[in-house]
Amino acid sequence: MPLVRAGGDGGAGPAYFLSKSPEGTPLSMLAAVAGGVGALRACLRGARRDAGLDGYEVRSWDGWNRHVTLSMLAHAALTAARTPDGAPEGRPTSPTFAVRPG
């Protein structure tokens, strides 16, 4: 099912998503999953910047796997250390989604 997000939250324009979800999947679930793409990209950008996620030249699967695992663990520890105790994580507002006929 094609999904279109209007670019109202600082985006450069509409974003398009194609879902291969099972028939009958609610539109609200598709919108929630598509809305998490920005958070995922921000997380990976932070891991590259703060924890050296992009600092490994792949030579073997084992080495790459260890490097990515430790980088993501370091990023999670840094994020937890920066969050004040008991403070809820802020959640960005969801953009508006519409189903595109197709």
MMTF fields as JSON, N, C-alpha, C and O atoms, coordinates in Angstrom:
{
  "mmtfVersion": "1.0.0",
  "mmtfProducer": "UNKNOWN",
  "numBonds": 407,
  "numAtoms": 408,
  "numGroups": 102,
  "numChains": 1,
  "numModels": 1,
  "chainsPerModel": [1],
  "groupsPerChain": [102],
  "chainIdList": ["A"],
  "bondAtomList": [4, 2, 8, 6, 12, 10, 16, 14, 20, 18, 24, 22, 28, 26, 32, 30, 36, 34, 40, 38, 44, 42, 48, 46, 52, 50, 56, 54, 60, 58, 64, 62, 68, 66, 72, 70, 76, 74, 80, 78, 84, 82, 88, 86, 92, 90, 96, 94, 100, 98, 104, 102, 108, 106, 112, 110, 116, 114, 120, 118, 124, 122, 128, 126, 132, 130, 136, 134, 140, 138, 144, 142, 148, 146, 152, 150, 156, 154, 160, 158, 164, 162, 168, 166, 172, 170, 176, 174, 180, 178, 184, 182, 188, 186, 192, 190, 196, 194, 200, 198, 204, 202, 208, 206, 212, 210, 216, 214, 220, 218, 224, 222, 228, 226, 232, 230, 236, 234, 240, 238, 244, 242, 248, 246, 252, 250, 256, 254, 260, 258, 264, 262, 268, 266, 272, 270, 276, 274, 280, 278, 284, 282, 288, 286, 292, 290, 296, 294, 300, 298, 304, 302, 308, 306, 312, 310, 316, 314, 320, 318, 324, 322, 328, 326, 332, 330, 336, 334, 340, 338, 344, 342, 348, 346, 352, 350, 356, 354, 360, 358, 364, 362, 368, 366, 372, 370, 376, 374, 380, 378, 384, 382, 388, 386, 392, 390, 396, 394, 400, 398, 404, 402],
  "bondOrderList": [1, 1, 1, 1, 1, 1, 1, 1, 1, 1, 1, 1, 1, 1, 1, 1, 1, 1, 1, 1, 1, 1, 1, 1, 1, 1, 1, 1, 1, 1, 1, 1, 1, 1, 1, 1, 1, 1, 1, 1, 1, 1, 1, 1, 1, 1, 1, 1, 1, 1, 1, 1, 1, 1, 1, 1, 1, 1, 1, 1, 1, 1, 1, 1, 1, 1, 1, 1, 1, 1, 1, 1, 1, 1, 1, 1, 1, 1, 1, 1, 1, 1, 1, 1, 1, 1, 1, 1, 1, 1, 1, 1, 1, 1, 1, 1, 1, 1, 1, 1, 1],
  "groupList": [{"groupName": "MET", "atomNameList": ["N", "CA", "C", "O"], "elementList": ["N", "C", "C", "O"], "formalChargeList": [0, 0, 0, 0], "bondAtomList": [1, 0, 2, 1, 3, 2], "bondOrderList": [1, 1, 2], "singleLetterCode": "M", "chemCompType": "L-PEPTIDE LINKING"}, {"groupName": "PRO", "atomNameList": ["N", "CA", "C", "O"], "elementList": ["N", "C", "C", "O"], "formalChargeList": [0, 0, 0, 0], "bondAtomList": [1, 0, 2, 1, 3, 2], "bondOrderList": [1, 1, 2], "singleLetterCode": "P", "chemCompType": "L-PEPTIDE LINKING"}, {"groupName": "LEU", "atomNameList": ["N", "CA", "C", "O"], "elementList": ["N", "C", "C", "O"], "formalChargeList": [0, 0, 0, 0], "bondAtomList": [1, 0, 2, 1, 3, 2], "bondOrderList": [1, 1, 2], "singleLetterCode": "L", "chemCompType": "L-PEPTIDE LINKING"}, {"groupName": "VAL", "atomNameList": ["N", "CA", "C", "O"], "elementList": ["N", "C", "C", "O"], "formalChargeList": [0, 0, 0, 0], "bondAtomList": [1, 0, 2, 1, 3, 2], "bondOrderList": [1, 1, 2], "singleLetterCode": "V", "chemCompType": "L-PEPTIDE LINKING"}, {"groupName": "ARG", "atomNameList": ["N", "CA", "C", "O"], "elementList": ["N", "C", "C", "O"], "formalChargeList": [0, 0, 0, 0], "bondAtomList": [1, 0, 2, 1, 3, 2], "bondOrderList": [1, 1, 2], "singleLetterCode": "R", "chemCompType": "L-PEPTIDE LINKING"}, {"groupName": "ALA", "atomNameList": ["N", "CA", "C", "O"], "elementList": ["N", "C", "C", "O"], "formalChargeList": [0, 0, 0, 0], "bondAtomList": [1, 0, 2, 1, 3, 2], "bondOrderList": [1, 1, 2], "singleLetterCode": "A", "chemCompType": "L-PEPTIDE LINKING"}, {"groupName": "GLY", "atomNameList": ["N", "CA", "C", "O"], "elementList": ["N", "C", "C", "O"], "formalChargeList": [0, 0, 0, 0], "bondAtomList": [1, 0, 2, 1, 3, 2], "bondOrderList": [1, 1, 2], "singleLetterCode": "G", "chemCompType": "PEPTIDE LINKING"}, {"groupName": "ASP", "atomNameList": ["N", "CA", "C", "O"], "elementList": ["N", "C", "C", "O"], "formalChargeList": [0, 0, 0, 0], "bondAtomList": [1, 0, 2, 1, 3, 2], "bondOrderList": [1, 1, 2], "singleLetterCode": "D", "chemCompType": "L-PEPTIDE LINKING"}, {"groupName": "TYR", "atomNameList": ["N", "CA", "C", "O"], "elementList": ["N", "C", "C", "O"], "formalChargeList": [0, 0, 0, 0], "bondAtomList": [1, 0, 2, 1, 3, 2], "bondOrderList": [1, 1, 2], "singleLetterCode": "Y", "chemCompType": "L-PEPTIDE LINKING"}, {"groupName": "PHE", "atomNameList": ["N", "CA", "C", "O"], "elementList": ["N", "C", "C", "O"], "formalChargeList": [0, 0, 0, 0], "bondAtomList": [1, 0, 2, 1, 3, 2], "bondOrderList": [1, 1, 2], "singleLetterCode": "F", "chemCompType": "L-PEPTIDE LINKING"}, {"groupName": "SER", "atomNameList": ["N", "CA", "C", "O"], "elementList": ["N", "C", "C", "O"], "formalChargeList": [0, 0, 0, 0], "bondAtomList": [1, 0, 2, 1, 3, 2], "bondOrderList": [1, 1, 2], "singleLetterCode": "S", "chemCompType": "L-PEPTIDE LINKING"}, {"groupName": "LYS", "atomNameList": ["N", "CA", "C", "O"], "elementList": ["N", "C", "C", "O"], "formalChargeList": [0, 0, 0, 0], "bondAtomList": [1, 0, 2, 1, 3, 2], "bondOrderList": [1, 1, 2], "singleLetterCode": "K", "chemCompType": "L-PEPTIDE LINKING"}, {"groupName": "GLU", "atomNameList": ["N", "CA", "C", "O"], "elementList": ["N", "C", "C", "O"], "formalChargeList": [0, 0, 0, 0], "bondAtomList": [1, 0, 2, 1, 3, 2], "bondOrderList": [1, 1, 2], "singleLetterCode": "E", "chemCompType": "L-PEPTIDE LINKING"}, {"groupName": "THR", "atomNameList": ["N", "CA", "C", "O"], "elementList": ["N", "C", "C", "O"], "formalChargeList": [0, 0, 0, 0], "bondAtomList": [1, 0, 2, 1, 3, 2], "bondOrderList": [1, 1, 2], "singleLetterCode": "T", "chemCompType": "L-PEPTIDE LINKING"}, {"groupName": "CYS", "atomNameList": ["N", "CA", "C", "O"], "elementList": ["N", "C", "C", "O"], "formalChargeList": [0, 0, 0, 0], "bondAtomList": [1, 0, 2, 1, 3, 2], "bondOrderList": [1, 1, 2], "singleLetterCode": "C", "chemCompType": "L-PEPTIDE LINKING"}, {"groupName": "TRP", "atomNameList": ["N", "CA", "C", "O"], "elementList": ["N", "C", "C", "O"], "formalChargeList": [0, 0, 0, 0], "bondAtomList": [1, 0, 2, 1, 3, 2], "bondOrderList": [1, 1, 2], "singleLetterCode": "W", "chemCompType": "L-PEPTIDE LINKING"}, {"groupName": "ASN", "atomNameList": ["N", "CA", "C", "O"], "elementList": ["N", "C", "C", "O"], "formalChargeList": [0, 0, 0, 0], "bondAtomList": [1, 0, 2, 1, 3, 2], "bondOrderList": [1, 1, 2], "singleLetterCode": "N", "chemCompType": "L-PEPTIDE LINKING"}, {"groupName": "HIS", "atomNameList": ["N", "CA", "C", "O"], "elementList": ["N", "C", "C", "O"], "formalChargeList": [0, 0, 0, 0], "bondAtomList": [1, 0, 2, 1, 3, 2], "bondOrderList": [1, 1, 2], "singleLetterCode": "H", "chemCompType": "L-PEPTIDE LINKING"}],
  "groupTypeList": [0, 1, 2, 3, 4, 5, 6, 6, 7, 6, 6, 5, 6, 1, 5, 8, 9, 2, 10, 11, 10, 1, 12, 6, 13, 1, 2, 10, 0, 2, 5, 5, 3, 5, 6, 6, 3, 6, 5, 2, 4, 5, 14, 2, 4, 6, 5, 4, 4, 7, 5, 6, 2, 7, 6, 8, 12, 3, 4, 10, 15, 7, 6, 15, 16, 4, 17, 3, 13, 2, 10, 0, 2, 5, 17, 5, 5, 2, 13, 5, 5, 4, 13, 1, 7, 6, 5, 1, 12, 6, 4, 1, 13, 10, 1, 13, 9, 5, 3, 4, 1, 6],
  "groupIdList": [1, 2, 3, 4, 5, 6, 7, 8, 9, 10, 11, 12, 13, 14, 15, 16, 17, 18, 19, 20, 21, 22, 23, 24, 25, 26, 27, 28, 29, 30, 31, 32, 33, 34, 35, 36, 37, 38, 39, 40, 41, 42, 43, 44, 45, 46, 47, 48, 49, 50, 51, 52, 53, 54, 55, 56, 57, 58, 59, 60, 61, 62, 63, 64, 65, 66, 67, 68, 69, 70, 71, 72, 73, 74, 75, 76, 77, 78, 79, 80, 81, 82, 83, 84, 85, 86, 87, 88, 89, 90, 91, 92, 93, 94, 95, 96, 97, 98, 99, 100, 101, 102],
  "secStructList": [7, 3, 3, 3, 3, 7, 7, 7, 1, 1, 7, 1, 1, 7, 3, 3, 3, 3, 7, 7, 7, 7, 6, 6, 7, 7, 2, 2, 2, 2, 2, 2, 2, 2, 2, 2, 2, 2, 2, 2, 2, 2, 2, 2, 2, 2, 2, 2, 2, 2, 2, 7, 6, 6, 7, 7, 7, 7, 1, 7, 2, 2, 2, 2, 2, 2, 2, 2, 2, 2, 2, 2, 2, 2, 2, 2, 2, 2, 2, 2, 2, 2, 1, 7, 6, 6, 7, 7, 7, 7, 7, 7, 7, 7, 7, 7, 3, 3, 3, 7, 7, 7],
  "xCoordList": [0.842, 0.0, 0.895, 1.737, 0.743, 1.517, 1.061, -0.128, 2.004, 1.724, 2.487, 3.658, 1.845, 2.479, 2.42, 1.361, 3.565, 3.613, 3.793, 4.701, 2.931, 3.084, 4.294, 4.528, 5.056, 6.284, 6.024, 6.528, 5.266, 4.927, 5.814, 5.725, 6.669, 7.472, 8.944, 9.839, 9.182, 10.545, 11.116, 12.272, 10.337, 10.802, 10.856, 10.221, 11.597, 11.76, 10.551, 10.404, 9.714, 8.554, 7.904, 8.222, 7.009, 6.343, 7.316, 8.263, 7.055, 7.849, 6.939, 5.768, 7.467, 6.684, 7.208, 8.417, 6.293, 6.633, 5.795, 4.632, 6.396, 5.682, 5.722, 6.796, 4.56, 4.47, 4.108, 3.25, 4.769, 4.416, 3.818, 4.058, 3.041, 2.421, 1.258, 0.732, 0.858, -0.264, -1.555, -1.729, -2.427, -3.732, -4.472, -4.488, -5.072, -5.833, -5.043, -5.578, -3.767, -2.984, -3.564, -3.748, -3.858, -4.47, -3.545, -2.327, -4.147, -3.391, -2.645, -1.547, -3.221, -2.554, -1.227, -0.261, -1.179, 0.06, 1.103, 2.276, 0.684, 1.607, 2.163, 3.354, 1.296, 1.732, 2.716, 3.689, 2.473, 3.38, 4.75, 5.774, 4.769, 6.045, 6.791, 7.996, 6.092, 6.728, 7.203, 8.208, 6.494, 6.9, 8.183, 8.857, 8.533, 9.756, 11.01, 12.112, 10.873, 12.038, 12.957, 14.177, 12.378, 13.182, 13.941, 15.104, 13.301, 13.967, 15.109, 16.165, 14.901, 15.949, 17.144, 18.293, 16.869, 17.963, 18.732, 19.959, 18.014, 18.672, 19.532, 20.625, 19.041, 19.799, 21.089, 22.156, 20.993, 22.188, 23.165, 24.378, 22.65, 23.518, 24.272, 25.467, 23.579, 24.224, 25.259, 26.319, 24.954, 25.911, 27.153, 28.259, 26.987, 28.163, 29.018, 30.246, 28.353, 29.064, 29.712, 30.885, 28.973, 29.425, 30.147, 31.021, 29.805, 30.314, 31.155, 31.499, 31.489, 32.378, 31.785, 32.505, 30.48, 29.842, 30.413, 30.489, 30.812, 31.313, 32.834, 33.403, 33.502, 34.956, 35.609, 36.766, 34.94, 35.533, 35.504, 34.47, 36.634, 36.699, 36.519, 37.309, 35.515, 35.133, 36.216, 36.609, 36.688, 37.648, 37.108, 37.471, 36.238, 35.628, 34.267, 34.003, 33.42, 32.093, 32.176, 31.476, 33.026, 33.136, 33.59, 33.033, 34.6, 35.096, 34.049, 33.871, 33.354, 32.308, 31.193, 30.713, 30.778, 29.698, 30.079, 29.262, 31.3, 31.749, 31.797, 31.379, 32.31, 32.417, 31.036, 30.834, 30.095, 28.75, 28.072, 27.429, 28.211, 27.59, 28.139, 27.368, 29.458, 30.049, 29.742, 29.538, 29.705, 29.365, 27.939, 27.684, 27.004, 25.612, 25.441, 24.635, 26.186, 26.145, 26.691, 26.121, 27.798, 28.366, 27.393, 27.246, 26.731, 25.753, 24.582, 24.115, 24.109, 23.023, 23.461, 22.687, 24.694, 25.196, 25.33, 24.982, 25.828, 25.936, 24.564, 24.386, 23.608, 22.253, 21.643, 21.014, 21.823, 21.294, 21.98, 21.335, 23.27, 23.995, 23.559, 23.594, 23.151, 22.716, 21.296, 20.924, 20.495, 19.103, 19.022, 19.492, 18.43, 18.301, 17.444, 16.517, 17.759, 17.002, 15.535, 15.191, 14.681, 13.249, 12.616, 11.398, 13.41, 12.844, 12.34, 13.083, 11.091, 10.584, 11.241, 11.539, 11.454, 12.012, 10.987, 9.812, 11.406, 10.5, 10.222, 11.111, 9.012, 8.65, 8.212, 7.332, 8.81, 8.423, 6.977, 6.446, 6.362, 4.986, 4.948, 5.848, 3.911, 3.765, 3.316, 2.414, 3.927, 3.455, 2.125, 1.687, 1.509, 0.234, 0.466, 1.313, -0.29, -0.162, -1.445, -2.535, -1.3, -2.465, -2.199, -1.055, -3.234, -3.103, -3.189, -4.123, -2.224, -2.204, -2.837, -2.406, -3.846, -4.438, -3.417, -2.617, -3.452, -2.453, -2.599, -1.818],
  "yCoordList": [-1.166, 0.0, 1.24, 1.376, 2.134, 3.374, 4.318, 4.394, 5.03, 5.956, 7.238, 7.183, 8.386, 9.672, 10.505, 10.638, 11.074, 11.972, 13.393, 13.674, 14.282, 15.69, 16.242, 15.882, 17.099, 17.631, 18.823, 19.908, 18.676, 19.785, 19.96, 20.996, 18.995, 19.081, 19.375, 18.747, 20.304, 20.661, 19.842, 20.033, 18.946, 18.146, 18.984, 20.035, 18.527, 19.266, 19.119, 19.889, 18.184, 17.944, 16.645, 16.092, 16.152, 14.902, 13.723, 13.69, 12.77, 11.543, 10.398, 10.361, 9.482, 8.364, 7.062, 6.843, 6.213, 4.909, 3.851, 4.081, 2.701, 1.566, 0.439, 0.014, -0.038, -1.071, -2.41, -2.487, -3.451, -4.81, -5.538, -6.727, -4.805, -5.381, -6.28, -6.165, -7.173, -8.061, -7.269, -6.168, -7.837, -7.225, -7.001, -7.876, -5.846, -5.543, -4.836, -4.572, -4.519, -3.778, -2.377, -1.694, -1.929, -0.613, 0.514, 0.449, 1.532, 2.68, 3.36, 3.879, 3.365, 4.0, 3.305, 3.963, 1.982, 1.254, 1.582, 1.777, 1.644, 2.009, 3.412, 3.651, 4.339, 5.714, 5.777, 6.529, 5.0, 4.987, 4.446, 4.984, 3.391, 2.813, 3.777, 3.971, 4.376, 5.328, 6.567, 7.171, 6.949, 8.097, 7.856, 8.812, 6.617, 6.29, 6.347, 6.218, 6.537, 6.58, 7.736, 7.579, 8.888, 10.057, 9.836, 10.225, 9.217, 8.93, 7.939, 8.074, 6.953, 5.979, 6.65, 6.391, 7.505, 8.226, 9.114, 9.189, 9.789, 10.638, 9.802, 10.22, 8.624, 7.733, 7.275, 7.294, 6.871, 6.424, 7.573, 7.372, 8.777, 9.945, 10.223, 10.521, 10.127, 10.319, 9.238, 9.524, 8.01, 6.91, 7.096, 6.78, 7.599, 7.862, 8.971, 8.882, 10.017, 11.179, 10.876, 11.192, 10.27, 10.133, 8.831, 8.808, 7.755, 6.444, 5.762, 4.589, 6.47, 5.907, 4.793, 3.895, 4.835, 3.768, 3.675, 2.582, 4.796, 4.767, 4.655, 4.826, 4.37, 4.367, 3.027, 2.844, 2.097, 0.777, 0.451, 0.577, 0.037, -0.428, -1.942, -2.659, -2.406, -3.815, -4.706, -4.571, -5.625, -6.62, -8.029, -8.965, -8.157, -9.464, -9.259, -8.225, -10.254, -10.176, -10.092, -9.29, -10.915, -10.923, -9.571, -9.063, -8.995, -7.692, -6.607, -5.78, -6.608, -5.609, -5.76, -4.768, -7.001, -7.266, -6.794, -6.182, -7.07, -6.625, -5.106, -4.519, -4.47, -3.017, -2.358, -1.44, -2.82, -2.24, -2.475, -1.573, -3.667, -3.979, -3.085, -2.529, -2.939, -2.101, -0.624, 0.11, -0.174, 1.228, 1.54, 2.584, 0.638, 0.878, 0.79, 1.524, -0.095, -0.176, 1.112, 1.638, 1.621, 2.879, 4.03, 4.894, 4.044, 5.103, 5.037, 6.07, 3.829, 3.671, 4.141, 4.788, 3.82, 4.242, 5.764, 6.375, 6.374, 7.836, 8.502, 9.505, 7.947, 8.499, 8.383, 9.326, 7.239, 7.046, 7.982, 8.489, 8.211, 9.099, 10.554, 11.322, 10.936, 12.313, 12.576, 13.73, 11.533, 11.692, 11.824, 10.939, 12.919, 13.052, 11.923, 11.443, 11.512, 10.428, 10.792, 11.878, 9.883, 10.059, 10.94, 11.114, 11.495, 12.361, 11.512, 10.678, 11.701, 10.919, 11.377, 12.557, 10.439, 10.765, 11.55, 11.183, 12.613, 13.38, 12.625, 11.971, 12.711, 12.03, 13.078, 13.891, 13.061, 14.063, 13.867, 12.756, 14.958, 14.857, 14.147, 14.293, 13.389, 12.631, 13.535, 14.353, 13.401, 14.161, 13.619, 12.538, 14.369, 13.965, 12.966, 13.184, 11.867, 10.852, 10.775, 11.033, 10.422, 10.23, 9.023, 8.758, 8.311, 7.186, 7.705, 8.428, 7.343, 7.784, 6.708, 5.557, 7.041, 6.018, 5.492, 6.248, 4.212, 3.758, 2.349, 1.816],
  "zCoordList": [0.0, 0.0, 0.0, 0.888, -0.955, -0.972, 0.142, 0.45, 0.738, 1.826, 1.522, 1.147, 1.677, 1.411, 2.67, 3.283, 3.065, 4.218, 3.714, 2.931, 4.162, 3.819, 4.559, 5.713, 3.92, 4.522, 5.402, 5.112, 6.457, 7.312, 8.529, 9.189, 8.859, 10.08, 9.768, 10.334, 8.893, 8.552, 7.413, 7.037, 6.862, 5.74, 4.476, 4.392, 3.514, 2.269, 1.357, 0.408, 1.612, 0.778, 1.178, 2.231, 0.369, 0.733, 0.703, -0.084, 1.573, 1.604, 1.187, 1.564, 0.424, -0.097, 0.493, 0.573, 0.901, 1.458, 0.752, 0.422, 0.529, -0.054, 0.965, 1.389, 1.351, 2.365, 1.735, 0.855, 2.194, 1.794, 2.991, 3.198, 3.767, 4.958, 4.556, 3.449, 5.456, 5.153, 4.917, 5.44, 4.141, 3.864, 5.183, 6.049, 5.327, 6.531, 7.615, 8.692, 7.351, 8.337, 8.473, 7.466, 9.698, 9.864, 9.399, 9.566, 8.82, 8.34, 9.48, 9.276, 10.672, 11.812, 12.138, 12.526, 11.982, 12.237, 11.173, 11.493, 9.912, 8.838, 9.055, 8.859, 9.46, 9.703, 10.867, 10.815, 11.908, 13.06, 12.681, 13.103, 11.893, 11.471, 10.555, 10.712, 9.61, 8.692, 9.447, 9.071, 10.502, 11.3, 12.068, 12.45, 12.302, 13.021, 12.181, 12.714, 10.886, 9.994, 10.36, 10.388, 10.638, 11.004, 12.298, 12.405, 13.285, 14.556, 14.361, 14.978, 13.511, 13.219, 12.551, 12.911, 11.585, 10.915, 11.889, 11.825, 12.793, 13.79, 14.732, 15.114, 15.106, 15.979, 15.301, 15.914, 14.056, 13.335, 13.108, 13.165, 12.851, 12.678, 13.98, 13.956, 15.111, 16.405, 16.7, 17.257, 16.33, 16.552, 15.693, 16.13, 14.491, 13.641, 14.243, 14.264, 14.731, 15.252, 16.601, 16.8, 17.531, 18.91, 19.218, 20.084, 18.536, 18.936, 17.861, 18.005, 16.796, 15.79, 14.959, 14.523, 14.731, 13.958, 12.552, 11.99, 11.977, 10.593, 10.511, 9.433, 11.628, 11.644, 11.39, 11.77, 10.777, 10.553, 9.072, 8.417, 8.556, 7.175, 7.195, 7.809, 6.544, 6.616, 6.033, 4.875, 6.873, 6.42, 6.629, 5.917, 7.617, 7.856, 8.511, 9.126, 8.365, 8.96, 10.479, 11.097, 11.078, 12.535, 13.071, 14.044, 12.437, 12.876, 12.727, 13.622, 11.592, 11.366, 12.388, 12.936, 12.649, 13.593, 14.993, 15.682, 15.416, 16.738, 16.822, 17.82, 15.77, 15.765, 15.846, 16.64, 15.035, 15.033, 16.384, 16.919, 16.929, 18.214, 19.32, 20.102, 19.394, 20.435, 20.212, 21.18, 18.966, 18.69, 19.115, 19.715, 18.806, 19.198, 20.716, 21.288, 21.369, 22.831, 23.441, 24.397, 22.891, 23.382, 23.165, 24.03, 22.017, 21.74, 22.72, 23.198, 23.021, 23.991, 25.382, 26.087, 25.78, 27.085, 27.145, 28.156, 26.078, 26.04, 26.1, 26.791, 25.384, 25.402, 26.793, 27.272, 27.446, 28.799, 29.793, 30.711, 29.618, 30.529, 30.361, 31.322, 29.162, 28.909, 29.375, 29.588, 29.539, 29.932, 31.441, 32.156, 31.954, 33.41, 33.983, 33.33, 35.193, 35.834, 35.957, 36.422, 35.54, 35.67, 34.611, 34.605, 33.723, 32.681, 31.536, 31.018, 31.124, 29.993, 28.699, 28.513, 27.834, 26.521, 25.727, 25.7, 25.087, 24.241, 22.959, 22.414, 22.483, 21.247, 20.23, 20.514, 19.071, 18.081, 17.648, 17.67, 17.261, 16.795, 15.461, 14.634, 15.268, 14.03, 12.896, 13.078, 11.734, 10.582, 10.075, 10.469, 9.219, 8.662, 7.538, 6.67, 7.554, 6.53, 5.723, 6.234, 4.479, 3.607, 2.713, 2.343, 2.376, 1.463, 0.061, -0.289, -0.746, -2.141, -2.992, -2.935, -3.779, -4.628, -5.614, -6.166, -5.824, -6.761, -7.094, -7.882]
}
